[in-house]
Amino acid sequence: MASIGGFHEEEKDGNLSMVYHHPTIQTLTPSSSGEASSHDHSIQPLFLCLTTRLSISRFQKHPPIDYYTLFPFISPIEFSTRFPKHPSIHYHTVFPFRCNNKEFDATGGCDACNGSSFGTEYYCCDHCYKVYHKECVESPLKIKHPYHPEHSLQLFHYPTNYRNIECLCCGRVAQTLVYYCTICQAIMHPLCAMKPIPFFLNQPKRHNHPLTFFHRQNFLICDVCGLLRKNDPTYICARCNFVSHKDCLYSPRIIKISRHHHRISYTSSLQSGDWSCGVCHQSIINDYCAYTCRKCSDYVVHSRCAIGKDVWDGEELEGVPEEDDITQNVRPFDMISDGVILYFLHEYHLRLEVNIPNYDEKKLCQVCVCPIFEGNFYSCIKCDYIIHETCANAPRQVQHALHPHLLTLKAKSGYIDDFFICNACERVSSGFVYQCPIKKCDFDLDVRCALISEPFDYKDHKHPLFINLDREEKLICQVCERKYYKQLNCIECNFIVCFKCSTLPYKVRYKHDKHFLELLYGKEVCQKDWCEVCERDLGDTNTKVFYWCDECCTTIHIECLLGEDPYMKHDQNFKVKGMEVQILHQSIRPLCDYCKNPCQSKIFKTYTYIACSVKCGFDISIDLRKKRMGF
């Protein structure tokens, strides 16, 4: 590309800065009215709507590039009659608006990058009714940026299902329209990439002297976080030999994190001693900054661990009364009489049942969607509603280590499909859900995962386990040998187990065995060991965990006994992509019409098709839609 956006030195607001200069667009003075005048339209180039630019880039190949694929933009910013016309592309142009020097407030944010801060100028498309940042519309295909001097950054479509990489400037996760380095995987939002960069910063709360921007930050360790982050903008003090990443200079003073019940405060150094981080549980070097608890003298957290997006809610609490942290612990039920309660999510009274009746695998706890094998439970006086005694005592709100906000227990997830996907174990469930009330978080936990706390004792493992921080890449669970983002790990021996395996019931029933089957992990299998249900050798599967009856020598795969979706209720109707699906419980095991494997304990039926799981039902609905559309 011949023209690349870049930066030049300028004095801006009395300070020397590096200011972005567009390779082709001259700075224009827009009208002071709410809409740009007709004179402005005559001198401004006709900018393409970003929906059009995206379509031109998608249709560069046949078949068109999928929206869930990472691909570069190839279309210029200006409309041209030389564009090769494609029947599937609508060529829209956008018009500039100005908000009389007041920042524009757009509900939902920019339709290109999902950012919210608009400033005083923005663009609007009259055809698709979308609003864009000025910087997003005017973004050239390539830029050279001082924060990443080694390589040019290219404009990319970054799909929401791709790796969670944060912007170098604002720390917000990249979405849709970004500048991307294919070599280093560095990312910037167009709005961030075009902001002026000050040569000098004055942060007296962090350092006594002005700090200077340092271009070659690749080999400097930050004195605040103690890390070498080669892509992060860095400022230095030559007088004191002090180095800090730009974002570390703005670290909050007092915060509340999900891993501790008190507030923690920023400190520039620690007293001598052996310290371990309360979040990642790794050692802390005394010379670097950290966060400490004033009430718990032994609780310390790395500065970067403390402000992670899955740990901290982003709120600075300096000057905020501590009383605001207190949440009322409301009981989940009212005690009506001895053994009778009124549960907060059911309209009728529930009676405590102490003696377990004959096992019926069709009767499931409404909260966790597990059969009631043993232990006390509550049953409804007027209907078939039953819940475990332990589930009845599950708190109405929890502060979980996986999420910075309080989670609230709800009977339904609120989704149209009437089921949800747990953010920890990634299973689908139609049971109760702990849900974050902030919609943009889109965070759900099933009851089993929500009640996991640190330290966690996993069956037959000799060390306690701790919850891993969110990672950019999935790690392999050493039990099922599948990859997951969220896991529990052992800091003693690097043992890793996913939430899916760690929440498996330790005891289950099998209809052809009068004894309980127990979860068995780590047993070496031989060729004569086989699954009672599918009759395959246990050695043919990667998993190291099975259900086992010691008295009858019965061994069964987890999926063969529980099915792919054990936490979906029998006789439930729900929708997948608008298609009605019914869950049936049958003793026969028909073949799934999609994967051709035998269905286990549940059958997912839609029209004349049978699926063994929600996933296969989803895939069948996609195939049916493609057939209707002629693909």
N, C-alpha and C positions, 0 to 999 in steps of 0.2 A: 504494500500500500504506500503510495507516494506521500500522502498527507497524513501526519500523525500528530495528535494533540500533545502539547508539552507545556512546560513551566518556564517562566522567566522571572527574574528578580524585579520587584516593584516595591515602592513604599505605599502601604495601605493602612489608613487610619493612624498614620504617624509611626508605624512599625514596618521594618524591612521584612518582606515576605516573598515566598515563591508563589506566583499567581498563574493559574491555568489560562492558556491562550488556545482558542479553537483554531484548527488549521485552515478553515475556510470561511467562518462566520465573523463578520465585523460586529463590534458592540453597537447596538442600536438603542435609542431612547424611546421607549414605548409611551403610549398615551397615558395621561394621568387618570383617565376614566376607567370604569370597571372593565370595559371591553376595549380591545385595541381598535384604533380608528381605521378608516378605510385607507388613509395615507400610510399607516403602518403596514397594512396588508400589501400595499403596492411595492414597498421597498424590502419587505421581509421575503426570504425564499419560502417556497411552499414545502413545509416539513411533512414527511410521511408519518401517519399514525403508526405507533409501534406494533399494533396488531398486523398492519400491512407489512412492515419490515420483517416481522417474524414469519409471516406466510411466505414471503419471497425467499427467505432463507430455508424454510422447510421444503419448498417445492423445487429446490435446486437439483434434487435427485428423484428418481422414480423407483419404487414408490416413495411418497413423501416421507421425510424424517418424522419419527414419532415424537410427540410432546414430552415423553418421558426419557428422552435421549439428550445427552449433552452435545450441543453443536454450535459452531460459530455463526454469527451474523455475517451475511455477505452483501446486504442491501445498503446503499448509501442513505443519508438522512433526508435528502431532498427529492421531491417528485420530479420525474423526467418522462417526457413522452417517448424516450428511447427504450423504456422498460419493455421486455418481452411480455406480452399479455398472456396471463394464465386464466383459464375459465373458473378456477376455484378461488381466485384471489380478488378481493374487493379493494380497490386502490383508494384509501381514505387519506385526506390531509388534515392537519390539526391547526388550530389558530391560537395565538398567544393571548393571555389575559393578565391583568395586573390588578392588585387588590388595594390600591390607594395607600401603598406603603404599610399595609397591615398584612400579617401572615395569614395565608389562606388555610382554612380548616376543612379538610376533606374527610368525610367519614369513610373508613376502610383503607385510606392511604392511596399511594400511587399505584396505578394498575399495571405498572411495569416492574417495579422492584419491591412493592409492598411497604416502602418507607412512608412515614407520616409527615415529616417536616418539609413543608412546601416553600417557605419564604414568601416573597411578594409576587413572584412571577410563576406562571404555570401554563400548561397547554391542555386544551380540551378537544376531543373529537366529537363532532356533531352527529356522526353516523353510528358509532358504537357506544356513545355516551360514557367514554372513559376519560379519566383525568390523569395527567402525567407531570412529573417533575420537568422543569425546563431542561435540566441537565440530562435526563433520560432521553428526551426527544432529540436533543442536539448531540448525543453521544457519537463520536466518530468510531470507526471500526477498530482503531488502535490508538493507544496513548503510551507515552513515556512518563513514568511517575517517579519522583524522588524517593518515595518509600520503597520502590523496587527497581533500583537503577540497572540491575544486571540484564533484565529482559523487558521487552515491550509487553504490554497487557492488551489482550484482544477481547472484543465484545462477544459475549457468549450468551446463549440461552441455557440457564442452569436449572434443571428440573428439580421439583420439590422432593422427589424420591431418591436423589443422588446423595453423596456424602455430605454430612453437615460440616461445612467449612465456614469459619467466621471471617467477616470483612476485616482487613488490616486496620482500618480506621475506626470503625464504630463498634466492632465486636458482634454485630448482629449477624445471624446466620444468613448465608447467601440464598437468594431465591430469584428465579426467572431471569432478570436482566443484570448481568455482572460483567466486570472486567476480570479476565482470568489468564493466569500464566500456565500454560500447558506443561512447562518444565518443572516449576516449583509448586504448582497448585495454589499459588497465592491468589487472593480474590479481593476485589473492591467493588462497592456499589458505585454507579456513575455519579450519584449525588456526592458521595464521600470523595471520590477520585478528583473532583473538580473544585474542591474547597481550597482556599489559600492556606499555605503552610508557613507558619511563623518561623523565622530564623531563631528567635529568642523567646523563651518562656520564663515567667516569674511565678514560682509556686512556693511562697514562704512557709506553707504548712509542711512541705516536704524537704526544702533545701533553702539555705540562707542566701544563695547567690543566683543570679539569672543563669539559665541553662541554654546551651546552644545546640541547634540541630546538627546531627552528625550523619553524613551521607553513608559512610561505610560501617554499618552497624553489625555486620555479619559475625564479628569475632569478639564482641563486647558482652560481658556478663552483667546483667542488671543488678544494681546494689539494693533494689527493693525486693524483687521476687527471687533473685538468685539464679535466674535461668538465662540461657543463651537462645534467644528466639530471633533467628537471622532475618526474618521477614518483617519484624515489627519496628516501627519508627522509634529512633533512640535520640535522647538528648544527654549532653554531658556538661560537667563543670570542670574546666581545665585547672582551676585553682585548687580544687579539693579532690581531684581524680574521682569524681562522683559520676556514675552512669545510671540512667533510668530509661526504661521504655516510656513512651508518651502516656499510655493508658495507666501505667503504674503510678505516675505523678498524681493522678486523680482518684487514687484508691480511697474508699470511704473511711471515715474515722470509727464509727460505731455501727454494727450491723447485727442482724439476727439470722442464723442459718438453720437449715433443716436438721443438721446433725447434732445440735446441742440445744438444751432447754433454756439457757441464759444468753444474753447478749455477749458479743465479743468485741474487743477494742483493738485498734491498730497500734502497734509498737514498733519503733525503729530498730530495736535490738532486744535480745533475750539475755537473761542471766546465764551464767555458765552452768552446764549440766547436760544431761542426755534427754532430749526432747523428741517426742513422736507426734506427728500430725494427727489430729482428731478426725480428719476426713480420709486421707489416703493411707494413714498409719505407717508412713515412711519417716525416716529420721529428719530432723530440722537442724540446719546449721545456724549457730547462734548469731553469726555476723550479719544475717539478712533480716529484713522486716518480716513480721508475722502478726497474727491476731491472737489475743489471749483473753481468757475469761477472768473477770475480777472477783467472781464468787468461787470459782473452782481453780485453785492455784496451779493445778497440774494439767489444765486443758489449753493446748496451743494448736494453731492451725497455720499451715503455709499461707502466705498472702494470696497466691493464685488459687489455691484450693478453696479458700474462704469465699471468693467472689465468683465461683463457677455458676453457670446458669441453672444447674440442677440443684444447687445448694443455697444460693442467695436470691432473694426476690427483687434485688435492685434498689431497695429503699435504704437511704442514709438516715440513721436514727439519732444523729447528734442533735441535741436539743429537744428530742421527743421524749415525753415522760415514759418511764418503764411500765407504768400501769397499763399503757395501751397494748402491751404484749399479752396481757392476761386474757384467756378465753374461758368461757364458762363450760364446765364439764357436766353436761346434762345427761342424765341416765337415759338409756334407750327404751326403758319401759317403766310403767307405773305398777307398783305392787297393789293388787286389788284385795287379795286375801291370801291365806297360806297356800302356796302352789299355784296361784292364779295371777296372771299379769295382763296388762294392756300394752302391747308392743306398739311403738310409735309409727310403724309403717303397716299396721293391720287394724281393721276397724272393729274386730271382735276380740273377746277375751281368749287367752291361751292358757291351757292347763298343763302343768308339769307332769310328764310321764316318766316314772322311774324304772319300771319293768319293761324290758324290750320285748315287743311281740315278735311273731315269726317274721323273718326277714322278707321284705318285699322290695325288689330292686327298682320298681316303678315309683316308689314313694321317695321323693327327694326333698332335702332341706331347701326352702325357698331362698335362703341367703347365699349359701355356698354351692348349691346344686349338686351335693354329694348325697348318696344313700345314707341312711342312719343304721349303722351296723351295731354299735354299742354305745353305752353312755346315756345320759338323760336327754330328753328333748321336750319341746312344747308342742302341743297339738291344739288346733282351734276347736272350740266347743260347737261351732255351727257349720264349719266347712272342712276341706281336706288340707288346710294350711298347716304345715309343720316346719319347725326349725330346731336345730341343735341348741342345747342349753348354752354352749360356748358361743354360738353365733348370735344368740339373743343378747349376750353381754358385750358384743362387739361395739366399740364406742361410736357415737354419732359423728364425731370428727376425729381425724388423726393428722398428726404432722409426721409425714413419712420422709425417710432419708433420701428417697428418689426425687422429691419435688419440693420446691421452696414455699409453696402455698399450702394452707390448710385444705384437706380433702374432706368432703361431706358424703356421708352414706346415703345412697338413694336406692329405691326399689327398682327403678328403670333408668337406663342411661340417657334417655331423652332423644335417642336417635330414631329415625323413621324405621329402620330395619329391626328395631326392638332387640338388638343384641349389640355387644360392644367387643372391642379387642383390647385386652389388657396391655398396658404399656410396658409391663415388666416381663411377663411370661409369654406374651404374644398369642395367647389362646383366645378363641372366641367364647363368649359366655352370655347367658341370659339370666344370670343371677343378679344379686345386688352389686352395686358398684360404688367405690369411693371415687368421687369426681371433683376435679378442680372447678370452682365456680367461675373462674375467669375463662371465657370462651376461647380466646386466642391460644390458651395453653393446650386445649384439646387433650387433657391428660386424664386417663381412667386407670384404676387399679381394681382387680377383683379382690374379694375379701381375704383369700388365702395369701396373696402377695402383700396386701396392705398390712397384715399382722406380722410380717417378718421384720425383726429388729436386730440390731447389732449388740453384742456378738451373737452369731447364729450357729447353733449346733446341728450339723448335718449327720445323718445316720452313718455310723461306722467310720466317721472321720475324727481323728484324735485332736485336731486343733480347731479353735473357733474361726468362723468365717466372717468376712466384712464385705459390705456392699461396695462394688467398684464405682468409680466416677463414670459419667457418660463418656464414651469414646467415639472417635471418628470411624473406627473400623470394628467389625464384629470379632469376638474371640470365640474359640472353640471350647464348648463345655466338655469336660473330661468324663462325664457320665454318658451323655447321649451322642457326643461327638458331632453336634450341630453348632452353628455359629449364631451368637446373639450379641446385642449391644449391651444389655444389662445382665450382670452376673454377680455372684458372691465368690470371693477368693480368699485363700489362706495366705497370710503373710509369712508363714513359717516354711511352707513347702510349695507355694505357687499352685496349689490345687484350685481349679475353677469349676464351679457348677452354676448352671443357669437357673433362673427362677422357675422355669417349667419343671425341671427335675426336682428342685428343692421343695416344691409344694405338692408333690405326689403324695397321696395318702399312704401311710405306712402299713395299714391293714385294709384288705378288701375281701369281698366274698365272691366265690365262683359257684355257679349253680350246680355243678357236678362234683363239688367237694364240700363236705360237711364242716371242714375246719376253715379258719381264717387263713388267707394267703398273705404273707408278709413281704414287704419290699426288700429285695436282696441286691446288694451292691458289692462289686469287686470280686465275686466268685469266678474262678477260672472255669470255663465251660469246656467240655470235651465233645467228641463227635456223637456220642450216644445221647447227649442232652438235646431234647427237642421240645417245641412249644405244643401244649395240649390242644390249642385251638387251630392254629394254621399248619401244624405238623411239620414245620421247617426246623432245621437244626439251629440251635441258638447261636452257634458260631458263625452263621451266615449273616448276622446283623451286627452293626457297629456298636450298638448300645451295650453298656456294662451293667444295666440294672434290669431286673425281672421281678415278677411276683412268684412266690415259692411257698409250697406247703411242705414242711419238713416231715410230717407224718406219712403223707401219701406220695411224696416225691413228685408232686405236680409242679410244673414250671410253665409260665405263660408270659409272652411278650406284653409290655405295657399297653401298646395300641390294640393288641388282640383282645385284651380284657376290658379296657376302658373305652376303646374307640378313639378316633382322631379328635372328636369334640365332646369330651366327657361332661362338660359343664353347660351343655345346651339341654333344656328341659324336654321331656317326652310330651308328645301330643301338642306341641307348640306350633303355631303358624307364624311365619315371618316372611319378609320380602328380601330378595337378592336382586339388585338392579331392576326393581319393579316387578319381579316375578314371584308369585306366591309359592312358598315352600312349606311343606308339612313334615314334622318330625314324628316318625312312627317307631314303635318298639315291637319287634317281631323276633321270634325264635329262629326263623330261617335266615340264611345269609346269602341273599342274592348278590350278583355281581354289579358293581358300580358301572353305570353307562359311560363314565368318562375315563377312569383309570383302570377299569376292568378287574379290580381287586374285590374280594368278598367284603360286603358290609359287615360291621361288627354289631355292637349292641343297639345302634340306632340306624334308621333308614331315612334319608332326606329325599322326599318325593315331590316332584313338580311336574304337572301335566302327566305324561306317560313315562317320564324319565325318573331313574333312581340314582341317587348319589350317596357316597359313603361319608361325606363330610361337607361342611359349609364351603370349603375351597372348591371341591369338585362341583358342587351346585352352582357356585359362581362361574366356573369355567364352562359349564353347560349353558348357562344363561348368555355368556359371551358368544359361544358358538351359534346359539339360536338367533341372536341379534345379527351376527354376520350373515347368516343364511337369509334373513329377512331383507337385509340391505344388498344382497346380491354378491357378496364377497366369496 
